[in-house]
Amino acid sequence: MRNSYINPIECHTCGETIEPFINASWGAILVAGYHEIDGDVFKKDIRHLKEVITSKLVPVMCINTENVIIPKIDMEYTTPDRHLDEAFERLSERNIQTLLFAYSGHYTDGGFKVGPNVNYPFIRICDKLNTWNADKPDFRKVIAFLDCSYPTRMALNNSFKLIQFNAASQTQQAIYSRHGSLFLQDVIQAFTIRAIGKECEHDGCKCKERIQGDFITYDDLWRYLNEHEKQGYYRGVRPCIHTSNIEQEDSILAYNCDLKVNVAITVEWDEIPSKTIHVALREFNEFVDVKLILASNVLKHVYGIDAVGRDIMSKFAEDISVEIKTGPNTDEVQEIDNLEMLLHAWNSKRQLICTARLLHNLDVGKPVGRCLKDVPGIRDVHQAVLQKCDITEHHLTGANLLKYRQELGKQTQITSQYTQLKHAVDIIEHTHKQDTALCISFFDLSKGYTLVHMNLVMFIDDEEDWPQ
């Protein structure tokens, strides 16, 4: 059932799709409170929570991202509370039966601080939930995480099923640091600690033992948080829990993903023997992190380069293509460009390949690059070609690209050092797309290598708009 978002399960008798009781008809409203200094801390907590509850890589809840709303609360709006109103209105129009509501921020004068001098009354949230339930009785369950000071119990209709975790009691102030809220970070850690394979950030803590079995119930989470409270990690602040009408099935909050996610990716690069790299889940949060890990491994495995600067590593990572084969021919491949595609391929046991993006696959947002050996004068050659062709721009449009290719051939015909660059420009010029321009940049690496990074951008007349 955990992977039903990939392979829906159908009843063999009636043919109906069996919906899991986690994530089916679930939605979420995640609210970051306002603070003129620490507002980014609250936003970071909320964004992290969204990543966890929508992740397909760690299927904790797998809530559809279209049903997860972070209201746009920003000081430039005079009435920021209207964004929260709109969030309730949008979700109430959908087939939502369970709502996860989370707030991280300050609580003052009976409401959530959502803007300068703007508090969103807590009772107003309860009223909206009750109205929603009255209009659509199928909406009848709320899971709430209130990460604020002096939180109270939600005043909901008697028909509601409620699981509410508060960071503090009604008489206590919640605590947070510049790194985020201790409470919400612990909730996130509880949901992911088994899958990521890390130990608790508190040395010697036994909280991980509280998360067992296939599911995480509200009681598991409560005992997990209590373990931290007993050890004094909350500095005397005691989290609270409120429940109503909860039966055994209702008690489940998330899947306990204890399978270790180690994505195997095979490096196939030039004539170098292939090598398989295992990327552990705990090493990345976004697809760009995967590319950076691969870039570091390729530089070391293929070129013997141990370390480069972050900017150069990012450029080299952009030139890498992660692919799966779709047929027997070399050009029958599909490039993977996001975590969801990576997960689908991994779950389907497809072989993932890391290689240099082919020159004819150059496109906007998909640059190509080549590491050339012993070409210290390549920048001088490049500038000489531009000068000879009277090209003053940093980008090469269709007509200029043709002149550049022809002049580059003349400049480099006496040496074989620049054969790869000439070959690359030949292919790019012949496959060049209309309304685009080529940007070529050079980055010095160790061991005598130079990275030639070629990026295609949309054609823009105003030179000020060109990327550097």
N, C-alpha and C positions, 0 to 999 in steps of 0.2 A: 504493500500500500504506500510505502514511503516514496517509491519511484513511480507512482501512478501518473505524475505529470509528464513522464516520458512514455510509459507503456500503460495506458488505462486498462483496468481490469474489468472484464465483462462477465456477467453471470452466464454459466454454460447452459442454464435452463431457459431463462427468459431473454437473454441477450442484452439486458440493461447494464449500463456502466455502473460499477460499484464505486461510490464516492467515499473517500477516506474521511474520518471525522476530524482529522487535522487538515486544514487548508481549504477544504471544500466549502465554498460560500463564506469564506473569512475575508474580512477587510481590516484596515488599520488606519487610525489617525494618530500621527506622531507629532507632538508639538514641542518646539524649542522656545523657551521663554526669552524675554528681552532683558538685557543688562548692558549698560553703556560700556562696561569694561570686559566683563566675562561672558558676553553673549555668544562668542565663538565656541566656548567650552560646551555650552548647552547644545548648540547646533551640531557639534562634532559627535556628542553622545547620541543624538537622535539619528544622524546619518548612519552611524555605526549600527544602531539597532535595526534600521531599515535593511542594511546589507545582510544582517543575520537572518531576519525573518523572511526575506525574499530569496535568499541564496539557493541556487540549484546545485552548487558544488557541495555544500554542507546542508543537506535537506532537513533542516530543523523544523521549519513550518511550511516553507515553499508557498507563501502567500503570493498570489498574483500581483505583480508590481502595479498593474492598473488599478488595483483595489487598495493601494497603500498611498496615503496622502500626507505630505508634510506641508501644512499651510504656510504660505509665504508671509512670514512675519518679519517686517523690516521697519526700521525707524523712519524711513522716508515716507511711509504711509501715515496719514492722519488718523485713519480708523483701521488699525491692523486686526481688530477683532472680527472684521467682516470676512477675512480669509478663513477663519475657523468656522464661521457660520456656513460658508460655501462648502467647506469640506464635509460637514454633516449633511448638507443638502445633496451633494453629489453622490455620496455613498448610500444615502437612504433611497435613492432612485434605483439602486441595483439589488440583485438578489443576495443580500448579505444576511447571514443568520448569526454570525459571531463577530463581534468587533473587538479588536485589540486597541486600547487607548493608552497612550503614554505621554507623560509630560515631564520635561526636565527644565527646571527654572525656579524662579521665586514665586512665593504665594503670599500675597498681601491683601488686606481688607476684603477677605472672603473670595478672592479670585486669583487667577493666574496672571502674572505680569507679562503681557504680550506686546507691549509697546511703551514708549515714554508716556507716563501718566495714564496708561490704559490697562485696566484689569478686566479679565474676562471672568465674570462671576461663575463660581463652581456650580451653583444651583442652576445656572443657565444650561450648563452641559447636561446635568441630570434631566432637566425639563426636555431638552432636545432628544435625549435617549428615550424618555418615556413617551414622547409624542411619536417618535419613530416606531416604537413597539406597538402603540395603539393603532397606528395606520397599517402596520405590517407585522402581525403577531408572530410570523416565522422568525423575525429578528428578536431573539430572546436571550442572548448570552453576551456578557461583557467581561473581558479580561483587561484589567487596568494596572498600570505601573505609574504611581504618582511619586516622582522624585523631587520633592519639594518640602519645605518646612510646614508644620502644622496642618498636615492633610487630614481630611475627614472622610467618613464612609460615604459612598455614593447613595443618594436617596432615590432608589429606583422602584418601579412597580413590583408588586409581590410576585408577579409571574417571571421576573428576570432570574436567570442564573448568573451569579456574580462571583468572580475571583478577583480580588483587589489587593495588590501589594503596595504598601506605603513605605517610603524610605525612612520615615520617623513616626513617632506617635503624634497625637493631636496637640501635644504640649511641647514638642521638641523641634529644634532646628536641624534640618538635614545638612550634611557636610559635603563639600566638593573641593577639588584642588584645580590647579591650572591644567592638569592632565585629564580632568573629567570627574564625574560623580562616582563615588565609591560604590553606591548602591546599584546604579544602572550598569556599571562596568561588571559588577559581580553577577548580575542577572545574565548578561551576555556571556560571561565566562562559564556560567553553569550550563548554558545551552550548547556550548561548543567545546568544552574542556576535553571530552572524550575523543571527539573527531580530530581535533588539532593535535592531540597527543602531548600537550604541555602539562606541566604541573602548575598548581596554584602559584600566583606571583608572591604569595606570602610563604616564606621558607618554613618547611615542616608542617604546613597546614594539611589536615586530613579531610578537607571538604570534598575532595574528589570521590571519596568512598561513599558519599551520600548520593551520588548519581550512578545508579545501577539499572540494569534491565533495558528493555527496548524503548521505554517511554520515560519522559520526565513529567511527573505529576506536580500539582501545586504543593503537595506535601513534601516531595523531593526537594523542590526549590526552597521551601520554607526551612527545611532542616539544613540545607546548604548555606543559606544566609545566616541561620542561627549559629552555625559553626564559626563563622567569621565574627558574629556578635559576641560569642562567648570568649573568643580569643582577644577581644578588645580592639579589633580593627576599625570599628565604627566609633571609637572614642566615646563610649557611653550612650550613643544614639541607638535606639532599638527599633528595627523595622517592625511593621505591623501587617497583619493579614485579615481580610474580611471575606467571608463567603456566604452565599445564599443559594439554596435549592440545588446544591451540587451532588450529583450521583457519581458512581464510579467512572462511567464513561466521560462525564463532564470534567473530571479531575485532571485529565491529560492536557498538558500545555504544548508539548513538543515531542518529536522523535529524539531518542538518545542515540546519536550517530557515533558508535564506537568503532566503526570501520576506519582504518587509516587510509587516507587518500594520498597515494604516491603515484603521480602521473608519469608514466614512462614515455620519453620522447627520444627518438633516434636521430642523431646528428649525421646527416649525409652531406658532406661538403667537399667539393672538388674531387680530387683523387685520394683524399685522406681516408683511411679505414674508418668505417662507421663506428659510432660509440653511442651507447644508450645512457641517457641522463634521467635520474629519478628526481622529480620535483615534488617535495612534500607540501601538503596543504598549508602548513604553518608558515611557509616561506613566502606566500603571496596572498594579496587581497584583491588585486585587479589583474587583468590580462597583461598589462604593461609590465607588471612585476615578473610574470613568467618569461616575457621576452628579455628582460634584463638579466635574469638568471641564465637563460640560454646564451645570451651574448657573452657573458663572462666565461662560460664554459667553452664556447667556440673559440674565442680569442686564445684561451690557454691551450686547448686541444689541437687546434689547427695551426696557430701561428706562434705558439710558445710565449704569448704575452700574458703576464700575470695580473697586471693592474693598469687601468686607465682612469682618467677623470670621468666624473658623472656625465658631463655634457657629451663627451665622445662616446661613452658607453650607450647613452640614449640614442645617438645617431646610428651607431652600429646595430642596436636592437631594432630600430625602425626598418633596417634593410633585411631583416630575417623574416622568412616565411615559415609558419607552422602549417603543415598540410596533412591531408589524408588522400590516399589514392582512390580514384573513382573508376579506374579502368587500367588496362595493361600498358597503354602508351604513356610516355613521359609527361605529356601535356594534359593528361587526364587526372587532374588533381583538384581538390577544393581547399582553398586557404581558410584556416581558422583565424578569426579575428576578434573573438570575445570569449569570456569564460563559459557562457552557456553552451556555445558550440564545442568548446574543449571538453566540457562535461559530457555532452551527448556522445562525442567520439570515444571518450574514455569508458563510459558506461557500456557502449556498444562493442568494446574490445577492438576498436579500429587502431591500426598502427599509426602513431603520430610521428611525423617527420619534420625535423628542423633543417632548413637549407637556405642558401642565399636566394633571394627572390630573383626569378629569371628576368632578363632585361626586357623581354617583350611583355612582361606583366607590369611594367612601370605604369603607374596611374596616379591620379590625385589622391594623396593620403597613403600611397603605397610606393615609397621610394626604393631605389636599388643602390647597391654599393659594392665596391670591390676594393680589396686590400692589395695595393701594388708594392712590389719589392724594389728597393734601391732606385727610387725616382725622386731624388732631392730637388731636382729642378722643375718639377711638374707644375708648380705655381707660375714659374717664369714662362714656361711654354704656354700655359693657359692665357696669361696676360698678353703675351706676344701675339697670339692668335686673335684675341679680342681687339688689340690695337691695330693689327694689320687689316682686320675686317671693319674697322671704324665702329665697333660695337661698344657703346658706353654703358649699357644697362648691365645689371647683375644677372639678368635672365635672358634666355634665348628663345625667341618666338620662331615661328615656322621659317621665315625667310632668313633670319639671322642664324638659325640652327644649320641650315644648308650651307651657308658661307663658312660657318665655324667648322663644320665637318670637312669641307674641302681644304681649307687652309691648314687644319690640324694634320691632314694627310701629307701636305707639303712639308710642314715643320718637322714631322716625326719620321719621314721616310728614310732617314739616314741611321736611325737607331731602332732597336727592337724593344727598348724599355717601355715605350708607350703604346705597344700593340694592343694591350687590353683596353686602354682608354679609347683608342681609335675605333676598335671593334664595338665597344659599348655605344659610342656616339653614332656609329653607322646604323646599328639596329634601332636605336631610339629615334634617329632622324627618319627612318623609313616607316616606323610605326607611330610617328608623332600624331597626336590628336589635335583637331582644330580647337581653337580658343584656349589652348594651354601653352605654357612656356616652361622651359627646363632651367632649373637652378643647379649649378655645380659648385660644390664646396670641398675643401681638402682639410684633412686632420692628420697631424703627425702622430704616429705610434712608435713604440720601441721596436728593436730588432730590425730597423731599416724599412719598416712598412709605412705606407701612407694610405689612409682611408679616403677613397673618392666617393662622395655621397651625392647622388643625383636625385633630385626631387622635382616632381611635376606639379605645377600650380595653375590655377585658372588664370586666364589672361585678363589683366587689368590695365587700363590705360594710364591711370594715375600712378606714377612711379612711387609716390609716398606710400601707397598701399601694398607695395611688394614686401614679402618677408625677407629678412636679412639672413 
